[in-house]
Amino acid sequence: MYNKSYQCNKKEKEVKTMKRIGLLTSGGDCQALNATMRGVVKGLASNLDELEVYGFMNGYKGLIYGDYRLLTSKDFSGILTKGGTILGSSRQPFKLMRVPDEKGLDKVEAMKQNYYKLRLDCLVILGGNGTQKTANLLSEEGLNIIHLPKTIDNDIWGTDMTFGFYSAVNIATDAIDCIHTTAASHNRVFIVEVMGHKVGWLTLYSGIAGGADIILLPEIPYKIDKVIEAIDRRTKAGKGFTIIAVAEGAISAEDAKLSKKEWKKKQEEKKYPSVAYELAEEIQQKSGTEVRITVPGHTQRGGSPCPYDRVLSTRLGVSAAKLILEEQYGCMVAIVNNKIKKVPLKDVAGKLKTVAPDDQLVQEAKLLGISFGD
Ligand code: F6P
């Protein structure tokens, strides 16, 4: 049990005018994490004399094990354009949060204890889907929580956009652009594998922006014959090369019919490093065409945030500050129809925002002649 004496009593609250907030960044990093934290802090106070900000190191790990530091104005200076996170990050799976650690520590109670020990007014949590589930759990446990939606995958339910997404779209698009120039010199099929975890937003946007000829998404299982048909159509039209943007989570129609267990077994037997390699072998075997693979990987999460993300993260950050000043908690700060909105965490936690196979953007891409292998 956490020590309740750490909680402020009513009298203490009256004399305690200075706000004390906690910040943490959890899960895979992305661009604009620092820009968002800067927005929160700048939105709360013009200088940190009026505010105490505790940064928990390496995501929930810092909150569990009490690894934190008191941040100063200097920490938030010059970080608008800085990629990564000044606090560090780690993956702490939600499904293990209720499982004691190897020394028997109750992680949820430990997080509560550290929150109360520092007498925080609230904890601002920056992260993706898994992070959000734990944020909701802590909110249900009675902590004052605000969640800010970060991920290059843009798969968080309840917000049109997550920060990091457009910066990653830029990088993936650059990769496809670079492939275009070399592709034009050779008669080959090029596959660019794009991140995005289980969803296809990043591949859909960068595929269209980079002028890919075929886009394969997890939400639209592909048929290899349709992919080859699309390559052949281009060859017949006199185009020497084809560019395929494939999402790392893309799956063939055949594999999509398998149970999770059967699919895992098949993957283990085939031992492809990723879907791009499986696809390349299938194309080569069935059509005899030469195939090359590019995997930009974690470069998509790296570097400076793009201007859109700097603006979005600043808007989300200062809006979180406004909610803290109004003492409104238990929510995610979202952007819907270009307006910043407060969304209850309990309504969104655990939901995934996927690409609908009949999404307008998919339909428009098809009108352009892009094949989705369906
Ligand atoms: O969620 C962001 C993301 O970059 C996904 O697109 C990708 O599948 C995953 O993280 C990679 O995770 P890790 O950095 O743990 O390898």
Boltz pocket constraint, residues with backbone or C-beta under 6 A from the ligand:
constraints:
  - pocket:
      binder: B
      contacts: [[A, 28], [A, 29], [A, 91], [A, 128], [A, 151], [A, 152], [A, 153], [A, 195], [A, 196], [A, 197], [A, 248], [A, 301]]
      max_distance: 6.0
